[in-house]
Amino acid sequence: MAYTGSATCISVMLTLFLFSFSSNLMKNFVWVQALQGKRSSEPLSPVGKENGECLAANETMTSNEDDDISSLKTALRFLDVDFFNDSKLREMVKGAEELNVPAFRDIRKLVASTNGGLHDPYPLVFHPSWVGAKGVPSNCELYKFPRISGVQRPQRNEDIAFMTVLELGALIRTKQITSRELTDIFLQRMKRYDNILEAVVTFTEELAYSQAERADDLLKEGTYLGPLHGIPYGLKDIIAVPGYKTTWGSRTFKDQVLDMEASVYKKLRSAGAVLIAKLATGSLAYDDIWFLGRTRNPWNIGEFSTGSSAGPASGTSAGLVPFAIGSETAGSICFPAARCGVTAIRPTFGTVARTGVMSISESLDKLGPFCRSASDCAIILDIIRGRDQDDPSSRDVFFEDPFSINISKLRVGYLPDAEVEVVHVLASKGVNMVPFNLTYTVKTAQSILNFTMDVDMLSHFDEWQRAGGDDEYEAQDQWPVELRRARLIPAVDYVQAHRARGKLIKEVRESFTVDAFVGNATDWERVCMGNLVGLPVIVIPTGTKNITDPPKGGTHRRTTVTTGIFAPPHRDSVALALAMAYQSVTDHHKQRPPIDEEETSYSDESFIGE
């Protein structure tokens, strides 16, 4: 993170020098100052009005559109990014005026000082721990998960498809079912429903049967690898697997094969899990639109799954896989988990190594599991967490065993938007529930997150944009717009955003006076804040309600209701323990979606795909 803005800094300095040195380019110097967010009330450097007056920033920003575009075009030439057509430049001018410059000013108020100092400086290398890197215990022993007994194989494959990982593991361990049989069941189910849900990018059938046969052979030899031995699963298609396409959900990369093993895949393979499919991701990990379709919600196929972990959420909800691995930079686990009604955890940043995974932002990207239950989330997170030498942000960190935490000793806050039933259930389990509000003065979390995410993303996809790859992007109002606007974020304001992030982290830490808190996991401000600070959160289903405008003849479709349990960084186990306690006396997570109920009316949202 410390160096992602350095090239931008050099180019901006060069531009300032060239513009100030060359008098015939002084007119265009206004755009350099506009890019830095100079206050509209302050005069700019001389800009050659015939009467000798200076143009104010707001006068220039609202001047003749052709002059704006001409000025920006010349300025961008000295930044070596003069490849945008006039239509894109108009869009960039509008974005700079309406979004970038106001955000520059808001963030600067938080951190800038007239004497040259800075309030609350913070290192650009993000570390989520509130006690510092040296204060985090590094013992990484595995959890003592419960080994359940007395599980009997159901007669119907439909019932097998909705069993938890722990239950399926018991069937395999007691040899009531083989891994190959399980693989057959889930692949057949996946092929049956994928034409409805559009949740699968690539079936890894040959690999799946090979891994299943190995799992069965090992068990015959007396070797049991643990709770994931022989269990099928899916990976979000931003995670590399040798010999198979890793499309990133994008038309540009639809034939891409990465000759590498992602760290998370390697750990799951070593644990005996069986990969049956690469699951849909929104294009370049944005929303639920990908190059061959748009993933749907199994609870109501008249609406979409949201994203970008669209396939993992939809597939797990529909019983196409027992679990799946997704990712989040800014809501990509929380939103689809909530929409599709599954249990999923966004862990503390750095918990799961991201080697071999498409990167958006080095200080925001996280991997986490989508599951049937919080117990399954705990088991899978335990297996995939830990350091990888090729991902310096990943760490071996001690997590309390969530299966051993005494929740009656916890003080848990509930926000005003918390589900009342969740509060009552946890209180009945002995948890000390107290009213709570997380307070902080930084009101620009979304701007800070956008600057961080967009500039980092652009640094990865710079050549893609230069080559015109954004012209073929599946949804033109998404990444293309954001990444063009990111070209107009100066290095200074990028760094200021990181310092404002440090102030936010400090204030949230001081306000976090409980062991955990319960509240809406999809509140956008909370999503931005949580990802910037590094808070883990587990999303759990808490019920369903009627869909809006149901068909006159009635429908089984439902809207899922969920809540989030948030914990401080590296206290993921506390959130898991509370979620397990809630699910031990409720059955919302066991409900099954209607999936293929006969369609009467689709959402009128546009469908984008080939």
C-alpha positions in Angstrom: 0.0 0.0 0.0 2.8 2.4 0.7 3.9 2.6 -2.9 0.7 2.4 -5.0 0.5 6.2 -5.3 4.2 7.0 -5.9 4.0 7.0 -9.7 1.0 9.2 -9.5 2.9 11.6 -7.2 5.8 11.8 -9.6 3.5 12.5 -12.6 1.6 15.2 -10.7 4.8 16.9 -9.7 6.1 16.7 -13.2 2.8 18.2 -14.5 3.0 21.0 -12.0 6.6 21.8 -13.1 5.8 21.7 -16.8 2.7 23.8 -16.5 4.3 26.5 -14.3 7.5 26.5 -16.5 5.7 26.9 -19.8 3.7 30.1 -20.1 1.8 29.0 -23.1 0.3 26.1 -21.1 -0.8 28.3 -18.1 -4.5 28.0 -19.1 -4.4 24.3 -18.5 -2.8 24.7 -15.0 -6.3 25.3 -13.7 -7.0 21.6 -14.2 -4.1 20.6 -12.1 -5.3 22.7 -9.3 -8.9 21.5 -9.8 -7.6 17.9 -9.6 -6.1 18.8 -6.2 -9.4 20.1 -5.0 -8.4 23.8 -4.5 -11.2 25.7 -2.7 -13.5 27.4 -5.2 -13.3 30.6 -3.1 -9.5 30.8 -3.6 -8.0 32.4 -6.7 -6.0 30.1 -8.9 -2.6 30.8 -10.4 -2.8 33.4 -13.3 -4.9 32.1 -16.1 -4.7 34.7 -18.8 -8.0 36.5 -18.7 -7.5 39.5 -21.0 -8.5 41.9 -18.2 -5.9 40.4 -15.9 -8.5 38.9 -13.5 -8.0 35.3 -12.1 -10.5 32.6 -12.7 -11.9 31.0 -9.6 -12.2 27.2 -9.6 -15.9 27.2 -9.6 -15.9 29.5 -12.6 -13.6 27.2 -14.5 -15.4 24.0 -13.6 -18.6 25.4 -14.9 -17.2 27.2 -18.0 -17.7 26.2 -21.6 -17.8 22.4 -21.8 -15.5 22.3 -24.8 -12.9 24.4 -22.9 -13.1 22.0 -19.9 -12.5 19.0 -22.1 -9.7 20.7 -24.0 -8.0 21.7 -20.8 -8.4 18.3 -19.2 -7.1 16.6 -22.4 -4.0 18.7 -22.4 -3.4 18.1 -18.6 -3.8 14.4 -19.0 -1.3 14.3 -21.9 1.4 15.3 -19.4 0.2 12.5 -17.1 0.5 10.0 -20.0 -3.2 9.1 -19.9 -4.4 11.0 -23.0 -6.3 8.0 -24.4 -9.9 9.0 -23.4 -12.4 10.1 -26.0 -14.5 13.2 -25.6 -17.5 11.3 -24.2 -15.4 9.7 -21.5 -13.8 13.1 -20.7 -17.2 14.7 -20.2 -18.1 11.9 -17.8 -14.8 12.4 -15.9 -15.4 16.2 -15.7 -18.8 15.6 -14.2 -17.5 13.0 -11.8 -14.6 15.3 -10.6 -17.0 18.2 -10.0 -19.7 16.2 -8.2 -17.7 13.6 -6.3 -14.0 13.9 -6.3 -13.5 17.6 -5.4 -16.1 17.7 -2.6 -14.6 14.5 -1.1 -11.1 16.0 -1.3 -12.2 19.0 0.8 -14.1 16.9 3.4 -11.2 14.6 3.9 -8.7 17.4 4.0 -10.6 19.0 6.9 -10.1 15.9 8.9 -6.3 15.6 8.6 -4.7 18.8 7.3 -3.1 21.4 9.6 -2.1 24.9 8.8 1.3 24.5 10.4 2.2 21.6 8.0 1.6 18.9 10.6 -1.1 16.3 10.4 -3.7 15.1 12.8 -3.7 11.4 13.6 -1.0 10.3 11.1 -1.3 6.6 10.2 1.0 4.3 8.3 0.0 3.5 4.7 0.7 -0.2 5.4 -2.6 -1.2 6.9 -2.6 -3.5 9.9 -6.0 -4.3 11.4 -4.9 -5.2 15.0 -5.8 -2.7 17.7 -2.8 -3.8 19.8 -0.2 -3.6 17.1 1.5 -6.4 15.1 3.8 -7.4 18.0 0.8 -7.7 20.4 -1.1 -10.3 18.5 -0.4 -13.9 19.6 0.6 -16.1 16.7 -0.4 -19.5 18.0 -2.5 -21.0 15.2 -3.8 -24.3 16.7 -6.9 -25.8 15.1 -10.3 -25.6 16.8 -11.6 -28.5 18.8 -14.8 -28.8 16.7 -17.5 -31.2 17.8 -17.6 -34.6 16.2 -21.3 -35.4 15.9 -22.6 -38.9 16.0 -25.8 -40.7 15.2 -26.2 -39.0 11.8 -28.1 -41.2 9.3 -28.1 -40.9 5.6 -31.4 -39.5 4.3 -33.2 -41.4 1.6 -33.6 -38.4 -0.7 -30.7 -36.7 -2.4 -32.6 -33.4 -1.9 -32.2 -33.8 1.8 -28.5 -34.7 1.5 -27.9 -31.5 -0.5 -29.0 -29.4 2.4 -27.0 -31.1 5.1 -24.2 -29.2 6.9 -20.5 -29.9 6.4 -20.4 -31.5 9.9 -23.3 -33.8 9.0 -21.9 -34.7 5.6 -18.5 -35.3 7.2 -20.2 -37.7 9.6 -21.7 -39.7 6.7 -18.3 -40.0 5.0 -16.5 -40.8 8.2 -18.9 -43.6 9.0 -18.8 -44.8 5.3 -22.6 -44.3 4.8 -21.7 -42.4 1.6 -18.6 -42.0 -0.5 -17.1 -38.8 -1.7 -17.8 -39.9 -5.3 -21.5 -40.3 -4.5 -21.6 -36.9 -2.9 -19.8 -35.4 -5.9 -22.4 -37.0 -8.2 -25.3 -35.6 -6.1 -24.0 -32.0 -6.1 -22.9 -32.0 -9.7 -26.3 -33.3 -10.9 -28.1 -30.7 -8.8 -25.8 -28.0 -10.1 -26.5 -28.9 -13.7 -30.2 -29.0 -13.0 -30.5 -25.5 -11.5 -27.7 -23.6 -13.1 -29.8 -22.6 -16.2 -32.1 -20.8 -13.7 -29.6 -19.3 -11.3 -26.6 -18.7 -13.6 -24.3 -19.3 -10.6 -21.7 -21.5 -12.3 -18.9 -20.3 -14.6 -16.9 -23.5 -15.0 -17.7 -27.1 -14.0 -14.4 -28.8 -12.7 -15.9 -32.2 -13.2 -12.7 -34.1 -14.1 -10.8 -32.6 -11.2 -13.7 -33.3 -8.8 -13.9 -37.0 -9.5 -10.2 -37.3 -9.3 -10.2 -35.6 -5.9 -13.2 -37.6 -4.7 -11.6 -40.9 -5.7 -8.5 -39.9 -3.8 -10.6 -39.1 -0.7 -12.3 -42.5 -0.9 -9.0 -44.3 -1.4 -7.5 -42.6 1.6 -10.4 -43.5 3.8 -10.2 -47.1 2.7 -6.5 -47.1 3.8 -7.5 -45.7 7.2 -6.5 -42.1 6.6 -9.1 -39.4 7.5 -8.1 -35.9 6.8 -10.6 -34.1 8.9 -14.1 -32.5 8.6 -13.7 -31.5 4.9 -12.5 -35.0 3.8 -14.4 -35.7 0.6 -16.8 -32.7 0.9 -17.6 -30.9 -2.4 -17.4 -27.1 -2.6 -17.1 -24.2 -5.0 -14.7 -21.2 -5.5 -15.5 -17.7 -6.6 -14.0 -17.4 -10.1 -11.4 -14.9 -9.1 -9.5 -17.7 -7.4 -6.9 -19.5 -9.5 -6.9 -23.2 -10.0 -4.3 -24.8 -12.4 -5.6 -26.1 -15.6 -9.0 -24.3 -15.4 -10.1 -20.9 -16.5 -10.1 -18.0 -14.0 -12.3 -15.5 -15.8 -12.7 -12.8 -13.1 -16.3 -12.7 -14.5 -15.2 -10.5 -17.4 -15.6 -10.9 -21.1 -12.0 -9.6 -21.5 -10.6 -12.5 -19.4 -13.1 -15.2 -20.2 -10.4 -17.5 -21.7 -7.7 -16.7 -19.1 -5.9 -19.7 -17.5 -3.6 -18.9 -14.6 -0.9 -21.5 -14.1 -0.9 -21.2 -10.3 -2.5 -22.6 -7.2 -4.3 -20.0 -5.0 -3.3 -20.4 -1.4 -6.9 -21.0 -0.3 -7.4 -23.7 -2.9 -4.2 -25.4 -1.8 -5.3 -25.5 1.8 -8.7 -26.9 0.9 -7.2 -29.5 -1.3 -4.8 -30.6 1.5 -7.9 -30.9 3.8 -9.5 -33.4 1.4 -12.2 -31.1 0.0 -13.4 -31.7 -3.6 -13.7 -28.7 -6.0 -16.7 -29.2 -8.3 -17.1 -25.7 -9.8 -15.8 -22.2 -10.3 -18.7 -20.0 -9.3 -19.9 -16.7 -10.7 -18.4 -13.4 -9.7 -19.6 -10.1 -11.0 -17.3 -8.8 -13.7 -14.0 -7.9 -12.1 -15.6 -8.5 -8.7 -18.3 -5.9 -9.0 -22.0 -6.7 -8.5 -23.7 -9.8 -10.0 -23.4 -9.2 -13.8 -20.8 -11.4 -15.5 -20.0 -12.2 -19.1 -22.6 -14.9 -19.7 -25.4 -13.7 -17.5 -26.6 -12.4 -14.1 -26.9 -14.6 -11.1 -30.3 -14.9 -9.4 -31.5 -15.3 -5.9 -32.8 -18.8 -5.1 -35.4 -17.4 -2.7 -36.9 -15.2 -5.4 -35.6 -15.7 -8.9 -37.4 -12.6 -10.0 -34.5 -10.7 -8.5 -30.7 -11.0 -8.6 -28.3 -12.2 -6.0 -26.2 -9.0 -5.7 -22.5 -9.4 -5.6 -19.8 -9.7 -6.2 -19.7 -13.1 -4.5 -22.9 -13.9 -6.5 -22.2 -17.6 -7.3 -21.0 -18.6 -3.8 -24.1 -17.1 -2.2 -26.7 -18.3 -4.7 -25.1 -21.7 -5.0 -24.8 -22.3 -1.3 -28.4 -21.1 -0.7 -29.8 -23.4 -3.4 -27.9 -26.5 -2.2 -25.7 -26.7 -5.2 -22.7 -26.9 -2.9 -22.3 -27.4 0.9 -20.0 -24.4 1.1 -18.2 -22.0 -1.1 -15.4 -19.4 -0.8 -16.1 -15.8 -1.7 -14.4 -12.5 -1.2 -15.1 -9.0 0.0 -13.6 -5.6 -0.6 -16.7 -3.5 0.1 -19.8 -5.6 0.7 -19.2 -8.6 -1.6 -19.7 -11.1 1.2 -22.3 -9.3 3.3 -24.7 -8.2 0.5 -25.1 -11.5 -1.4 -25.2 -13.5 1.9 -28.1 -11.3 3.1 -29.9 -11.4 -0.2 -29.7 -15.2 -0.6 -30.2 -16.0 3.1 -27.0 -17.9 3.9 -24.5 -17.8 6.8 -21.2 -16.2 5.8 -18.3 -14.5 7.5 -16.1 -11.7 6.4 -13.1 -12.3 8.6 -10.5 -9.9 9.9 -8.2 -8.5 7.1 -5.2 -10.8 6.7 -6.8 -13.9 8.2 -6.9 -15.7 4.9 -4.1 -15.4 2.4 -5.0 -14.0 -1.0 -2.2 -15.4 -3.1 -3.5 -16.4 -6.5 -6.7 -14.2 -6.1 -7.6 -11.2 -8.3 -6.7 -8.1 -6.4 -8.8 -4.9 -6.1 -7.2 -3.3 -3.0 -4.3 -4.6 -1.0 -5.6 -3.3 2.3 -9.3 -4.1 1.8 -9.5 -7.5 0.0 -10.6 -10.5 2.2 -11.7 -14.1 1.6 -14.4 -15.9 3.6 -16.7 -18.9 3.5 -20.5 -19.1 2.6 -22.1 -22.0 4.5 -25.3 -23.5 5.9 -24.4 -22.7 9.5 -22.1 -20.7 11.7 -20.5 -24.0 12.8 -19.5 -24.8 9.2 -18.1 -21.2 8.9 -16.0 -21.8 11.9 -14.6 -25.1 10.6 -13.8 -23.8 7.2 -12.3 -20.5 8.3 -10.1 -22.6 10.7 -8.8 -24.6 7.8 -8.2 -21.7 5.3 -6.7 -19.2 7.7 -3.0 -18.5 8.3 0.1 -17.0 6.7 1.3 -17.6 3.1 4.8 -16.4 2.3 3.6 -14.8 -1.0 1.0 -12.6 0.7 2.8 -10.4 3.2 -0.5 -9.1 4.7 -1.5 -12.7 5.8 -0.7 -13.7 9.3 -0.7 -16.6 11.7 -2.9 -15.2 14.5 -4.3 -16.8 17.6 -8.1 -17.1 17.5 -10.0 -18.4 20.5 -11.8 -21.6 19.9 -15.4 -20.5 19.2 -16.6 -23.9 20.3 -15.2 -23.3 23.7 -16.1 -19.6 24.4 -18.4 -19.0 27.4 -20.8 -16.6 25.9 -22.4 -15.8 29.3 -19.2 -13.8 30.0 -19.7 -11.6 27.0 -21.1 -8.1 26.9 -22.8 -7.6 23.6 -24.3 -4.4 22.3 -27.3 -4.1 20.0 -27.7 -1.2 17.6 -31.1 0.5 17.0 -31.5 -1.5 13.8 -30.7 -4.9 15.4 -33.3 -7.7 14.9 -35.3 -7.8 18.2 -35.6 -11.6 18.0 -31.8 -12.0 17.9 -31.4 -9.8 21.0 -33.9 -11.8 22.9 -32.5 -15.2 21.9 -28.9 -14.2 22.8 -30.2 -12.8 26.1 -32.0 -16.1 26.8 -28.7 -17.9 26.2 -27.1 -15.9 29.0 -25.4 -13.1 27.0 -25.3 -9.7 28.6 -27.1 -7.6 26.0 -26.9 -3.8 26.2 -28.1 -0.9 24.0 -25.2 0.4 22.0 -24.1 2.9 19.4 -20.8 3.0 17.7 -19.8 6.7 17.5 -17.1 8.4 15.5 -16.7 11.8 14.0 -15.4 10.8 10.6 -18.3 11.1 8.2 -16.5 10.4 5.0 -16.1 6.6 5.2 -17.6 6.1 1.8 -15.2 8.6 0.2 -12.2 7.2 2.0 -13.1 3.7 0.8 -13.8 4.8 -2.7 -10.5 6.6 -3.1 -8.6 3.6 -1.6 -10.4 1.0 -3.6 -10.6 2.8 -6.9 -6.9 4.0 -7.1 -5.7 0.6 -6.0 -7.9 -1.1 -8.5 -6.7 1.2 -11.3 -3.1 0.5 -10.5 -3.9 -3.2 -11.2 -5.9 -2.5 -14.3 -4.0 0.4 -15.7 -3.0 -1.4 -18.9 -6.5 -2.8 -19.3 -7.9 0.7 -19.3 -5.2 2.1 -21.6 -5.9 -0.7 -24.1 -9.6 0.1 -24.1 -10.7 -2.9 -22.2 -13.3 -0.9 -20.4 -15.2 -0.4 -23.7 -16.3 -4.0 -23.7 -17.1 -4.2 -19.9 -20.4 -5.9 -19.1 -21.9 -2.9 -17.2 -20.7 0.5 -18.3 -22.1 2.3 -15.2 -19.8 0.3 -12.9 -16.0 -0.1 -12.9 -15.5 1.9 -16.2 -16.9 5.1 -14.6 -15.1 4.6 -11.2 -11.7 3.9 -12.8 -11.9 6.8 -15.1 -12.7 9.1 -12.2 -9.8 7.5 -10.3 -7.5 9.1 -12.8 -8.4 12.4 -11.3 -7.4 11.6 -7.8 -4.0 13.2 -7.0 -1.4 11.4 -4.9 -1.7 13.9 -2.1 -5.4 13.4 -1.7 -5.0 9.6 -1.9 -2.5 9.8 1.0 -4.8 12.1 2.9 -7.6 9.6 2.6 -5.4 7.0 4.2 -4.6 9.4 7.1 -8.3 10.0 7.5 -8.7 6.2 7.6 -6.3 6.1 10.5 -8.4 8.7 12.4 -11.5 6.6 11.8 -9.8 3.4 13.1 -8.7 5.2 16.2 -12.2 6.6 16.9 -13.9 3.2 16.3 -11.5 1.5 18.6 -12.2 3.9 21.4 -15.9 3.6 20.9 -16.0 -0.2 20.7 -16.7 -0.7 24.5 -18.4 -4.1 24.1 -17.2 -7.6 23.1 -19.3 -7.6 20.0 -22.4 -5.8 18.6 -25.4 -6.8 16.6 -26.9 -4.8 13.8 -27.8 -4.6 10.1 -24.9 -6.1 8.1 -25.9 -4.3 4.9 -26.1 -0.7 6.1 -23.8 1.0 3.5 -22.1 3.3 6.0 -21.4 0.3 8.2 -20.1 -1.7 5.3 -17.6 1.0 4.4 -16.6 1.6 8.0 -16.2 -2.1 8.8 -14.0 -2.7 5.8 -11.8 0.3 6.4 -11.3 -0.6 10.1 -11.0 -4.3 9.5 -14.0 -5.5 11.6 -15.0 -9.1 11.2 -18.8 -9.8 10.8 -20.8 -12.9 10.4 -24.1 -12.6 8.5 -26.9 -15.0 9.7 -30.4 -15.6 8.5 -33.1 -14.5 11.0 -36.3 -15.1 9.0 -38.2 -14.4 5.8 -41.0 -12.1 4.8 -43.4 -11.7 1.9 -42.0 -10.3 -1.4 -43.2 -7.0 -2.7 -46.1 -7.2 -5.2 -46.6 -11.0 -5.1 -48.5 -12.7 -8.0 -52.3 -12.8 -7.5 -52.3 -16.6 -7.4 -49.8 -16.6 -4.5 -46.1 -17.5 -4.4 -43.5 -19.4 -2.3 -41.0 -16.8 -3.0 -39.7 -14.9 0.0 -37.4 -12.0 1.0 -34.8 -13.2 3.5 -34.2 -11.3 6.7 -30.6 -11.3 8.2 -28.5 -9.7 10.8 -24.8 -9.2 11.4 -22.7 -9.9 14.5 -19.6 -7.7 14.5 -16.5 -8.1 16.6 -13.2 -6.3 17.0 -10.3 -7.3 14.7 -8.9 -10.8 15.4 -12.0 -11.6 17.6 -13.7 -13.4 14.8 -14.3 -16.3 17.2 -16.5 -14.2 19.4 -18.8 -13.4 16.4 -18.8 -17.1 15.5 -19.6 -18.3 19.0 -22.6 -15.9 19.3 -23.9 -16.9 15.9 -23.6 -20.6 16.8 -25.5 -19.9 20.1 -28.3 -18.2 18.1 -28.6 -21.0 15.6 -28.5 -23.7 18.3 -32.1 -22.7 19.3 -33.5 -21.4 15.9 -33.9 -22.9 12.5 -33.9 -20.0 10.1 -30.6 -21.2 8.6 -32.2 -24.6 7.9 -34.9 -23.2 5.6 -34.8 -24.1 1.9 -35.5 -21.7 -0.9 -38.1 -22.5 -3.6 -35.5 -22.0 -6.5 -37.5 -23.1 -9.5 -41.0 -22.2 -8.7 -42.8 -21.5 -12.0 -41.9 -18.0 -13.1 -44.8 -15.5 -13.4 -43.0 -12.3 -13.8 -39.3 -11.4 -13.9 -37.9 -8.2 -12.5 -37.8 -5.5 -15.0 -34.2 -4.8 -14.4 -32.1 -5.1 -17.5 -30.3 -8.3 -18.2 -26.7 -7.9 -19.4 -24.8 -10.8 -21.0 -23.7 -12.4 -24.2 
